[in-house]
Amino acid sequence: MIEQNSLFSYETDTIGNESSLSVRLGRIKLDNPVIACSGTFAYGVEYSQFYNTAILGAVTTKSYSLKPIKGNPPPRICETASGMLNSIGLQNDGIDMFIKKHLRKAEKLGIKIILSIFGQDLEEFRKVASRAADVKERIIAVELNLSCPNVKKGGMAFSAMPDEVEKIVSSTVSILNIPVIAKLSPNYQNLVEAAMAAKKGGAEALSVINTVVGMAVDIETFRPRLGNVLGGLSGPAVKPIALAKVYSLTREKILPVIGMGGIFSWQDALEFLLVGASAVGVGTANFIQYDVGKKIIEGLRNYLKEKKIYNINELIGRLRT
Amino acid sequence: MELLSGEILSNEKYSDNLYRMEIFSPYICKNATAGQFINVKCSPESVLDPLLRRPFGIFDIEEKFNVFSILYRVKGRGTKFLSELKRGDILDFAGPMGNEIDLNGNENNILLIGGGIGIAPLYLIAKLAGGMKKNVFFAAGFKDNSYLRWEKDLIELKINHAVLTEDGSWGEKGLVSDYVWNNIRSFKNFDIYCCGPRDMLKTLQNIYKDRNNKVTALLDERMACGVGVCSGCVVKLRKGKRGFSYKKVCKDGPAFNLGEVIFD
């Protein structure tokens, strides 16, 4: 039996007496709040050799553009204190390849897909969204990678320009007709404005944060450690930043948030839920602990059981300040 | 490929910075072969610094005893951590990763050219090819004599070899690439596997540019996931006449046709 002792409304428990982990972000309903982050999980097939990746709330694919992109020159990876820098350069084989080839493989495994897309201008975003619309029944949402550079506006990330965010979100929403998630960058001061703009454009939820811009230098050769000079920092080092950014948005109650940045354990995930994230993204941790997604789901389930909490939604946003 | 843990049976110091670690793992011994690597967590359980796993080419497999080993140089925090592990400690690793090298399709003569720690994955090729009764010759180059203990392993395999050191403290004085050039006729009908520093590989690429030998390079690159997901460990390969593409060392390699590699 489920005790109705919370202020939150939640889904009926489906697995006997087990606590319910299911969450909702607008129209997006997930069996549990654990999502694999874009760029760290391909589309879920590689990791299925370590565990059944269909148990994840969802898998966000790597970001796809209209045409294939070769990516940045190596080295693309540099380890830093409790973190790593990457400058992959959005390497991908194009949205058509995803639709023709990869999606079917993920479907066969029962993986719930959030398709991540990007473009170098509004036009490309629209074109990629039109292709994605062809498979909209086969995916649960589309995530817009708004941290990529806007080529028409001097290369600054779309995320830095709330007007652009609104335009891209609203036009992709009208093309797609399925939930659209806006993934925002932590590297600009106007995160709240960008989030409001995403809401105005019709986004269903927000993914926060993308990587934090950073660099490292080789003192022997005097060269940057990344081929692209600058990269994105991820891993445990960014978790406090990510929590604060998520908090800055959940406090304003703009849209449901998928909180991400340095989550390596169920305890990390719980911190994000407590500050108000409705779901969590696990990224860099997948590179180190290949079955981390499964471990986090199990950890959350055990925690609820131990604390006799019957629904995870009771914990979302329960931060005491 | 699986996430594994295995007991460390020994962690022998070969010289100041060089170690050979033996790990008990029936799974690796049964499933791994030449050219493959393992990805090792180089920090204590639940500790996330250093963060990333480190790839190590499999140095030796003793199937009879379910023991395999890696040869590693202490270079940074990760390998320092490994060097401090003791017999009986448990190693957290995943593998076998990367594509296997098929030695069946080869000429009967195999030349292995290793520079520094690049000799590690070649040693397993030497052992397996030797076991197939192929004629194997190992040319190895080092800065100094810090790999001296390794020669003992090679002698146990009864593999013909030449050692070169830059300081002349062991074997002949000179570079292994010069040795190969000076003896190019002796290795005319050999299939070649090489692994080592970029400069060595570049020189070998020039040496073998217009020759008919099949030359395979085992490459190394900074890696994050090791399973082909992150696209972090790419190398540049020729594509068509002028084009290029990036290939992942972990999933598409680590063995590549040396002639196709672009060293920028």
Contacts between the chains, C-beta under 8 A, distances in Angstrom:
chain1	res1	chain2	res2	distance
A	39	B	230	7.2
A	40	B	225	7.8
A	40	B	229	6.8
A	40	B	230	6.6
A	41	B	229	6.3
A	42	B	228	7.4
A	42	B	229	4.6
A	46	B	227	5.0
A	46	B	228	5.6
A	46	B	229	5.2
A	47	B	227	7.3
A	47	B	229	7.3
A	49	B	1	5.9
A	49	B	2	7.7
A	50	B	2	7.4
A	50	B	3	5.8
A	70	B	244	7.9
A	70	B	245	6.8
A	70	B	246	5.9
A	71	B	231	6.3
A	71	B	234	7.0
A	71	B	246	5.9
A	73	B	236	7.6
A	73	B	264	6.8
A	74	B	221	6.2
A	74	B	222	7.6
A	74	B	233	7.7
A	74	B	234	5.4
A	74	B	235	6.8
A	74	B	236	7.5
A	74	B	246	7.6
A	75	B	221	7.1
A	75	B	222	5.0
A	76	B	222	7.3
A	76	B	231	7.2
A	76	B	232	4.9
A	76	B	233	7.7
A	76	B	234	6.5
A	77	B	52	7.7
A	77	B	222	4.3
A	77	B	223	6.8
A	77	B	224	5.0
A	77	B	230	7.5
A	77	B	232	3.9
A	77	B	233	7.1
A	78	B	222	6.8
A	79	B	50	6.2
A	79	B	51	5.8
A	79	B	52	5.1
A	79	B	222	7.9
A	81	B	49	6.3
A	82	B	48	5.7
A	82	B	49	4.4
A	82	B	51	6.0
A	83	B	51	6.3
A	84	B	51	5.9
A	84	B	52	6.1
A	84	B	224	6.3
A	86	B	224	7.0
A	86	B	230	7.2
A	86	B	232	6.2
A	88	B	230	7.0
A	88	B	231	5.1
A	88	B	232	6.6
A	91	B	231	4.9
A	91	B	234	7.7
A	91	B	246	6.7
A	235	B	48	7.3
A	235	B	51	5.4
A	236	B	48	4.9
A	236	B	49	7.5
A	236	B	51	7.2
A	264	B	48	6.1
A	284	B	51	7.7
A	284	B	224	7.8
A	286	B	225	7.0
A	286	B	229	7.3
A	287	B	52	6.7
A	287	B	53	7.5
A	287	B	224	4.6
A	287	B	225	4.2
A	287	B	226	7.7
A	287	B	229	7.5
A	287	B	230	6.1
A	288	B	41	6.8
A	288	B	48	7.4
A	288	B	51	6.5
A	288	B	52	6.6
A	288	B	53	6.0
A	290	B	3	5.5
A	290	B	94	6.5
A	290	B	227	7.1
A	291	B	3	6.4
